[in-house]
């Protein structure tokens, strides 16, 4: 699968695997910037999977190819940005589920904390309680017994320690935990537990750049304790309060689905295969229109250019080739069913990637895609996309035109277009009442992906004179138009 469309990449470790008697393999899911791991012991033919994504076929295939049986699955914490595949792996393999000792869940699990270990013939996995990002967070010490049974070869740090950053402590406020309290626990976990490990121990986190579980994650997905001790801004000498102030400041807005996913990861929910069985049913155009009348959300997952050329009225555009799941979780209503409109053949991927964040309320897809509306032009709208040069002309000619910048605050503070109004995309729907309805609206983002979603939200809200800047701020700058810095 194309990584840009949400596929996983298998990541080889930065060492000669001939040095090891175990298998330590990283799987990286680009669209969620999520890293999961399989540790294999060939002596006992046993595998352990840590922080799996919900579609688990890759772990099953990888293990089968190497003659391994997946017998254990560990969650380092209740993830907020995706639904983990622990129940799916248990269904397929009967694997035992492990959670931190302070975790509470509806399904059976083995508590895993300081002093606990999973003992295999050539591999030992030890638990390290590292609360802070969440109360139940743990890290996993990995010992290759052929190298050393006392010095951890690697540590899987979950969302406690990233390459270049640490986990944010502000995502559990809705569940009764203050950022200050968790920040203090995070400081202790980092300084008393993880920084006490040898400099040589490899650091394998659960996320890389692009994740909203931190604010400065590196694009690198593996490091060492020694390198992080020297270069990670949050691990430099600081008082506990100074650390708390630092890691709670300037965090990006968390998508609204984060608390929902964190809670769902503790529940005994349906599996992904069960959800997809009834979600992937074809619906006629008339069926879709009738459902739309009753509050169903039409989600168009095609490319922005295709959507702009023609789309069903009232549909929201979130393209598959971007951060589809994250934006779907931010912009769609969890309480209202979803019908997918997409290119024929992309229906399953559209639903599966929603399933990765627990959005199992898809009730079908438009059979035949937009082509099914070819004889009904009255149902189809378009969005005007204007070049930077034309946008500059429109701004100069019409002082009433409202230019809306839907980028994130950090992007906005770096540079912007004069006269633009800043409304981050995730806050657009709740701020439409403040926008004029009798004058033109021109929307832009960094490159055109988010502006298409923004324009579709505005059109759904009843704004009739909406256009978007093709290519976003990047195209504006490339054409020589001025920006404010």
Rosetta blueprint (number, residue, H / E / L):
1 X L
2 X L
3 X H
4 X H
5 X H
6 X L
7 X L
8 X E
9 X E
10 X E
11 X E
12 X L
13 X L
14 X L
15 X L
16 X L
17 X H
18 X H
19 X H
20 X L
21 X L
22 X E
23 X E
24 X E
25 X E
26 X E
27 X E
28 X E
29 X E
30 X H
31 X H
32 X H
33 X L
34 X E
35 X E
36 X E
37 X E
38 X E
39 X E
40 X E
41 X E
42 X L
43 X L
44 X L
45 X L
46 X E
47 X E
48 X E
49 X E
50 X E
51 X L
52 X L
53 X E
54 X L
55 X L
56 X L
57 X H
58 X H
59 X H
60 X H
61 X H
62 X H
63 X H
64 X H
65 X H
66 X L
67 X L
68 X L
69 X E
70 X E
71 X E
72 X E
73 X E
74 X E
75 X L
76 X L
77 X L
78 X L
79 X L
80 X L
81 X L
82 X L
83 X L
84 X E
85 X L
86 X H
87 X H
88 X H
89 X H
90 X H
91 X H
92 X H
93 X H
94 X L
95 X L
96 X E
97 X E
98 X E
99 X E
100 X E
101 X L
102 X L
103 X L
104 X L
105 X L
106 X L
107 X L
108 X L
109 X L
110 X E
111 X E
112 X E
113 X L
114 X L
115 X L
116 X L
117 X E
118 X E
119 X E
120 X L
121 X L
122 X L
123 X E
124 X E
125 X E
126 X E
127 X E
128 X E
129 X E
130 X L
131 X L
132 X L
133 X L
134 X L
135 X L
136 X L
137 X L
138 X E
139 X E
140 X E
141 X E
142 X E
143 X E
144 X E
145 X L
146 X L
147 X L
148 X L
149 X L
150 X L
151 X L
152 X L
153 X L
154 X E
155 X E
156 X E
157 X E
158 X E
159 X L
160 X L
161 X E
162 X L
163 X L
164 X L
165 X L
166 X E
167 X L
168 X L
169 X L
170 X L
171 X L
172 X L
173 X H
174 X H
175 X H
176 X L
177 X L
178 X L
179 X H
180 X H
181 X H
182 X H
183 X H
184 X H
185 X H
186 X H
187 X H
188 X H
189 X H
190 X H
191 X H
192 X H
193 X H
194 X H
195 X H
196 X H
197 X L
198 X L
199 X L
200 X L
201 X L
202 X E
203 X E
204 X E
205 X E
206 X L
207 X E
208 X L
209 X L
210 X L
211 X L
212 X L
213 X L
214 X L
215 X L
216 X L
217 X L
218 X L
219 X L
220 X L
221 X L
222 X L
223 X E
224 X E
225 X H
226 X H
227 X H
228 X H
229 X H
230 X H
231 X H
232 X L
233 X H
234 X H
235 X H
236 X L
237 X L
238 X L
239 X L
240 X H
241 X H
242 X H
243 X H
244 X H
245 X H
246 X H
247 X H
248 X H
249 X L
250 X L
251 X L
252 X L
253 X L
254 X L
255 X L
256 X L
257 X L
258 X H
259 X H
260 X H
261 X H
262 X H
263 X H
264 X H
265 X L
266 X L
267 X L
268 X L
269 X L
270 X L
271 X L
272 X H
273 X H
274 X H
275 X H
276 X H
277 X H
278 X H
279 X H
280 X L
281 X L
282 X E
283 X E
284 X L
285 X H
286 X H
287 X H
288 X H
289 X H
290 X H
291 X H
292 X H
293 X H
294 X L
295 X L
296 X L
297 X E
298 X E
299 X E
300 X E
301 X L
302 X L
303 X L
304 X H
305 X H
306 X H
307 X H
308 X H
309 X H
310 X L
311 X E
312 X E
313 X L
314 X L
315 X L
316 X E
317 X E
318 X L
319 X L
320 X L
321 X L
322 X L
323 X L
324 X H
325 X H
326 X H
327 X H
328 X H
329 X H
330 X H
331 X H
332 X L
333 X L
334 X L
335 X L
336 X L
337 X L
338 X E
339 X E
340 X E
341 X E
342 X L
343 X L
344 X L
345 X L
346 X L
347 X H
348 X H
349 X H
350 X H
351 X H
352 X H
353 X H
354 X H
355 X H
356 X L
357 X L
358 X L
359 X L
360 X L
361 X L
362 X E
363 X E
364 X E
365 X E
366 X E
367 X L
368 X L
369 X H
370 X H
371 X H
372 X H
373 X H
374 X L
375 X L
376 X L
377 X H
378 X H
379 X H
380 X E
381 X E
382 X L
383 X L
384 X E
385 X E
386 X E
387 X L
388 X H
389 X H
390 X H
391 X H
392 X H
393 X H
394 X H
395 X H
396 X H
397 X H
398 X L
399 X L
400 X L
401 X L
402 X E
403 X E
404 X E
405 X E
406 X L
407 X L
408 X L
409 X H
410 X H
411 X H
412 X H
413 X H
414 X H
415 X L
416 X E
417 X L
418 X L
419 X L
420 X E
421 X E
422 X E
423 X L
424 X L
425 X H
426 X H
427 X H
428 X H
429 X H
430 X H
431 X H
432 X H
433 X H
434 X H
435 X L
436 X L
437 X L
438 X L
439 X L
440 X L
441 X E
442 X E
443 X E
444 X E
445 X L
446 X L
447 X L
448 X L
449 X H
450 X H
451 X H
452 X H
453 X H
454 X H
455 X H
456 X H
457 X H
458 X H
459 X H
460 X H
461 X L
462 X L
463 X L
464 X L
465 X L
466 X E
467 X E
468 X E
469 X E
470 X L
471 X L
472 X H
473 X H
474 X H
475 X H
476 X H
477 X H
478 X H
479 X L
480 X L
481 X L
482 X L
483 X L
484 X E
485 X L
